[in-house]
């Protein structure tokens, strides 16, 4: 397992890559949620698209903003994962 870093300890390039990976996870989960008629798909897709488009800006902006976006993404992914008794698989 790779060493874990805090967001504020990452270089800008690492933060951008992390945010892009998080966006991909959100969008894959949105696709799964939509397929399963889970209304959460829209929120997952909206945040995934935002991260995909704005990863570089978020990575170089105020660190608190980046942390807030990451917290929102993790919250949505967890909500989707546990929304049906943990039957979803996050990608």
GUGUPA-343403 format. One line per field, with one value per residue: y, x, z of N, C-alpha, C in turn; residue number from 1. Coordinates in Angstrom, 1 decimal. Each point is the difference from the previous one (the first is absolute). Example, Ala and Ser with C-alpha at 12.3 -4.5 7.8 and 13.67 -1.06 7.14 Angstrom:
REM GUGUPA-343403
nnorth	c(-5.7|1.1)
neast	c(13.2|-0.4)
nup	c(7.8|-0.7)
canorth	c(1.2|1.1)
caeast	c(-0.9|0.9)
caup	c(0.0|0.0)
cnorth	c(1.2|1.1)
ceast	c(0.9|-0.8)
cup	c(0.0|0.8)
pos	c(1|2)
This chain:
REM GUGUPA-343403
nnorth	c(-1.2|1.0|0.9|0.2|1.0|1.0|0.5|0.6|-1.3|0.0|-0.3|1.1|-0.6|-0.3|1.2|0.5|-0.9|0.4|1.2|-0.2|-0.7|0.9|0.9|-0.8|-0.1|1.3|0.1|-0.9|0.5|1.2|-0.6|-0.6|1.1|0.6|-1.0|0.3|1.0|0.2|0.8|-0.6|-0.7|0.9|-0.1|-1.3|0.1|0.8|-0.6|-1.1|0.6|0.6|-1.1|-0.6|0.9|0.0|-1.2|0.5|0.6|-1.0|-0.7|1.1|-0.1|0.6|-0.5|0.9|0.7|-0.4|0.2|1.2|0.2|-0.4|0.7|0.9|-0.2|0.0|1.1|0.5|-0.3|0.4|1.1|0.0|-0.2|0.8|0.7|-1.1|0.3|0.9|0.0|1.3|0.1|0.7|0.7)
neast	c(0.8|-0.4|1.0|-0.8|-0.5|0.2|-1.2|0.1|0.3|-1.0|0.7|0.0|1.0|0.4|-0.3|0.5|1.0|0.1|-0.2|0.9|0.7|-0.2|0.2|0.9|0.3|-0.1|0.6|0.9|0.1|0.0|0.8|0.6|0.0|0.3|0.9|0.2|-0.3|1.2|-0.8|0.9|-0.3|-1.0|-0.1|0.2|-0.9|-0.8|0.3|-0.3|-1.0|-0.4|0.3|-0.7|-0.9|-0.1|0.5|0.5|-1.1|-0.7|0.9|-0.2|-1.3|-0.8|0.9|-0.6|0.0|1.2|0.3|-0.7|0.5|1.2|-0.3|-0.4|1.1|0.8|-0.7|0.0|1.3|0.2|-0.7|0.7|1.2|-0.4|-0.4|0.5|0.4|0.7|-1.1|0.4|0.6|0.8|0.1)
nup	c(0.0|-0.8|0.3|1.0|-0.7|0.8|-0.3|1.1|0.1|-0.9|-1.0|-0.7|-0.6|1.2|0.4|-1.1|0.0|1.2|-0.2|-1.0|0.8|0.9|-1.0|-0.4|1.2|0.1|-1.2|0.4|1.2|-0.6|-0.8|1.0|0.6|-1.2|-0.2|1.3|-0.7|0.4|0.7|0.7|-1.2|0.1|1.3|-0.2|-1.0|0.6|1.2|-0.6|-0.7|1.2|0.6|-0.9|0.0|1.3|-0.3|-1.1|-0.2|0.3|-0.8|-0.8|0.3|0.8|0.8|0.7|-1.1|-0.3|1.3|-0.1|-1.2|0.6|1.1|-0.8|-0.7|1.1|0.4|-1.2|-0.2|1.2|-0.3|-1.2|0.6|0.9|-1.1|-0.5|1.2|-0.7|-0.8|0.0|-1.1|0.7|-1.1)
canorth	c(1.2|1.2|0.8|1.0|1.3|1.0|0.8|1.2|-0.5|-0.4|1.0|0.4|-1.1|-1.1|0.4|-0.1|-1.4|-0.6|0.6|-0.7|-1.4|0.1|0.3|-1.3|-0.8|0.6|-0.2|-1.5|-0.3|0.7|-0.9|-1.1|0.5|0.3|-1.3|-0.6|1.0|0.7|1.4|0.6|0.1|1.4|0.6|-0.6|0.4|1.4|0.2|-0.7|0.9|1.2|-0.4|-0.3|1.3|1.0|-0.6|0.9|1.3|-0.4|-0.4|1.1|0.9|-0.1|-1.3|-0.3|-0.3|-1.3|-0.9|-0.1|-0.7|-1.4|-0.4|-0.1|-1.2|-1.2|-0.1|-0.5|-1.4|-0.8|0.0|-0.9|-1.4|-0.5|0.3|-1.2|-1.0|-0.3|-0.9|0.6|-0.1|1.2|-0.2)
caeast	c(-0.8|0.8|-0.1|-1.1|0.4|-1.1|-0.2|0.9|1.4|0.2|0.4|-1.1|-0.2|-0.6|-1.4|-0.8|-0.2|-0.9|-1.3|-0.5|-0.3|-1.2|-1.0|-0.3|-0.7|-1.3|-0.7|-0.4|-1.1|-1.2|-0.5|-0.6|-1.2|-1.0|-0.4|-0.8|-1.1|0.3|-0.1|1.3|0.8|0.1|1.0|1.3|0.4|0.3|1.3|1.1|0.2|0.6|1.4|0.7|0.2|0.6|1.0|1.2|-0.4|-0.2|1.3|0.9|-0.7|0.0|0.0|-1.3|-0.9|0.3|-0.4|-1.5|-0.4|0.4|-0.9|-1.3|0.1|0.0|-1.3|-0.9|0.4|-0.4|-1.4|-0.4|0.4|-0.8|-1.4|-0.8|0.6|1.3|0.0|0.7|1.5|0.6|1.1)
caup	c(0.0|-0.1|1.1|-0.1|0.3|0.2|-1.1|0.1|-0.2|-1.4|-1.0|-0.9|-0.9|0.7|0.3|-1.3|-0.3|1.0|-0.3|-1.3|0.4|0.7|-1.0|-0.7|0.9|0.1|-1.3|-0.1|1.0|-0.5|-1.1|0.7|0.7|-1.0|-0.5|1.1|0.3|1.2|-0.3|0.4|-1.1|-0.4|0.8|-0.3|-1.4|0.1|0.6|-0.8|-1.1|0.5|0.3|-1.3|-0.7|0.9|0.9|0.1|0.7|1.4|0.6|0.3|0.7|1.4|0.5|0.7|-1.1|-0.5|1.0|0.0|-1.1|0.2|1.0|-0.7|-0.9|0.8|0.6|-1.1|-0.3|1.1|0.0|-1.1|0.3|1.1|-0.2|-0.2|0.8|-0.4|-1.1|-1.1|-0.1|-0.4|-1.0)
cnorth	c(1.2|0.8|1.0|1.4|0.8|0.9|1.2|-0.3|-0.4|1.2|0.3|-1.1|-1.2|0.3|-0.1|-1.4|-0.7|0.5|-0.6|-1.4|0.0|0.3|-1.3|-0.9|0.5|-0.3|-1.4|-0.3|0.6|-0.9|-1.2|0.4|0.2|-1.3|-0.7|0.9|0.6|1.5|0.7|0.2|1.4|0.7|-0.5|0.5|1.5|0.3|-0.6|0.9|1.2|-0.3|-0.2|1.3|0.9|-0.5|0.9|1.2|-0.4|-0.4|1.2|1.1|-0.1|-1.4|-0.5|-0.3|-1.4|-1.1|-0.2|-0.8|-1.5|-0.6|-0.3|-1.3|-1.3|-0.3|-0.6|-1.5|-0.9|-0.2|-1.0|-1.4|-0.6|0.2|-1.2|-1.2|-0.4|-0.9|0.6|-0.2|1.3|-0.3|1.1)
ceast	c(0.9|-0.2|-1.1|0.5|-1.3|0.0|1.0|1.5|0.4|0.5|-1.3|-0.3|-0.7|-1.4|-0.9|-0.2|-1.0|-1.5|-0.6|-0.4|-1.3|-1.2|-0.4|-0.8|-1.5|-0.9|-0.3|-1.1|-1.3|-0.6|-0.6|-1.3|-1.2|-0.6|-0.9|-1.1|0.2|0.0|1.3|0.9|0.3|1.1|1.4|0.5|0.4|1.3|1.2|0.3|0.8|1.5|0.8|0.4|1.0|1.1|1.3|-0.3|-0.2|1.3|0.9|-0.7|0.2|0.0|-1.3|-1.1|0.2|-0.4|-1.5|-0.5|0.2|-1.0|-1.4|-0.1|0.0|-1.3|-1.0|0.3|-0.5|-1.5|-0.6|0.3|-0.9|-1.5|-0.9|0.6|1.4|0.1|0.7|1.5|0.5|1.2|1.0)
cup	c(0.0|1.3|-0.2|0.3|0.2|-1.3|0.0|0.0|-1.4|-0.8|-0.8|-1.0|0.6|0.4|-1.2|-0.3|1.0|-0.3|-1.3|0.3|0.8|-0.9|-0.7|0.9|0.2|-1.2|-0.2|0.9|-0.5|-1.1|0.6|0.7|-0.9|-0.5|1.0|0.4|1.4|-0.2|0.3|-1.2|-0.5|0.8|-0.2|-1.3|0.1|0.6|-0.8|-1.2|0.4|0.3|-1.3|-0.7|0.8|0.9|0.2|0.8|1.5|0.7|0.4|0.8|1.5|0.5|0.7|-1.1|-0.5|1.0|0.1|-1.2|0.1|1.0|-0.6|-0.9|0.8|0.7|-1.0|-0.3|1.2|0.1|-1.0|0.4|1.1|-0.1|-0.1|0.8|-0.4|-1.3|-1.2|0.0|-0.5|-0.9|0.1)
pos	c(1|2|3|4|5|6|7|8|9|10|11|12|13|14|15|16|17|18|19|20|21|22|23|24|25|26|27|28|29|30|31|32|33|34|35|36|37|38|39|40|41|42|43|44|45|46|47|48|49|50|51|52|53|54|55|56|57|58|59|60|61|62|63|64|65|66|67|68|69|70|71|72|73|74|75|76|77|78|79|80|81|82|83|84|85|86|87|88|89|90|91)
